[in-house]
């Protein structure tokens, strides 16, 4: 399956998202930047995940921090469509198995483009 889309389709989708993202929230949560416009990850994060033994793809989960803001969480996935995660035995330490500390927009937004006017 081709997972690429045209720039025209991407512009339509991102425009609709920007237009509607506050409307899909409960009024109590609007205008708090809960839903990001984008999140940028350094190449090192993707290279590290793609280099994991058995990595066939990357999955994006969505998580929420304590201020209720949504964040992308990236993990490597094997050919059986299983997450490649660190061991759950013993004390969990921060490592390089799960990407999350992206540059979240709003706050740290990229320069304007067709997808980010």
C-alpha positions in Angstrom: 0.0 0.0 0.0 1.3 3.4 -0.9 1.5 5.6 2.2 2.3 8.8 0.4 -0.1 11.6 -0.5 0.0 14.6 -2.7 0.9 18.1 -1.5 -2.6 19.2 -2.5 -4.1 16.5 -0.2 -1.8 17.3 2.6 -2.7 21.0 2.4 -6.4 20.2 2.4 -6.0 17.9 5.4 -3.9 20.3 7.5 -6.1 23.2 6.6 -9.2 21.4 7.7 -7.4 20.3 10.9 -6.4 23.8 11.8 -9.9 25.0 11.1 -11.6 22.4 13.2 -9.2 21.3 15.9 -10.7 23.5 18.6 -14.3 22.7 17.5 -13.9 19.0 18.2 -12.9 19.7 21.8 -15.2 20.1 24.7 -15.7 23.9 25.3 -13.9 23.6 28.6 -10.7 22.6 26.8 -10.7 25.0 23.9 -7.9 27.6 23.3 -5.4 25.8 25.6 -3.2 24.4 22.8 -4.2 20.9 23.8 -4.0 19.7 20.2 -0.7 20.5 18.5 -0.5 21.7 14.9 2.7 19.8 14.4 5.5 18.1 16.3 9.1 18.0 15.0 11.6 15.3 15.9 15.3 15.4 15.3 16.6 13.0 12.7 18.6 11.2 15.4 15.3 10.0 17.0 14.1 8.4 13.8 17.6 7.0 12.9 17.9 5.5 16.3 14.4 3.9 16.1 14.9 2.7 12.6 18.3 1.1 13.6 16.7 -1.1 16.3 17.2 -4.8 15.5 14.2 -6.0 13.6 12.7 -2.6 13.0 10.4 -2.7 9.9 8.5 0.6 10.6 7.7 3.3 13.1 4.5 3.7 15.0 3.1 7.0 16.4 1.0 6.8 19.5 -0.6 9.9 21.0 -0.2 10.6 24.7 -1.2 13.4 27.1 1.0 15.3 29.6 -0.3 16.5 32.9 -1.4 19.8 31.4 -3.6 17.8 29.0 -1.5 18.6 25.9 -1.3 15.9 23.3 2.1 14.6 22.3 3.3 12.2 19.6 5.2 9.1 21.0 7.3 7.2 18.5 8.3 3.5 18.7 10.0 1.1 16.4 7.8 -1.8 15.1 9.0 -5.2 13.9 7.8 -7.2 10.9 5.0 -8.8 13.0 3.6 -5.4 13.7 4.7 -5.6 17.3 6.2 -2.6 19.2 9.9 -2.9 20.0 10.0 -1.7 23.6 12.6 -1.8 26.4 12.4 -4.6 28.9 9.8 -4.1 31.6 11.7 -6.1 34.2 13.5 -4.2 36.8 13.5 -0.4 37.1 12.6 1.4 33.9 15.3 3.9 32.9 15.1 6.6 30.3 16.8 5.3 27.2 16.6 5.6 23.4 13.7 3.2 22.7 10.8 5.7 22.7 10.8 9.1 21.1 8.6 11.8 22.6 10.5 15.0 23.3 9.6 16.7 19.9 9.3 20.4 19.2 5.6 20.9 19.7 3.8 23.7 17.8 2.3 25.8 19.1 5.2 26.8 21.3 8.1 25.8 19.0 6.6 26.2 15.5 8.4 25.7 12.1 8.8 28.4 9.6 5.8 29.0 7.3 5.2 26.5 4.4 2.2 25.3 2.4 1.3 23.0 5.4 2.0 25.7 8.0 0.8 29.1 6.7 
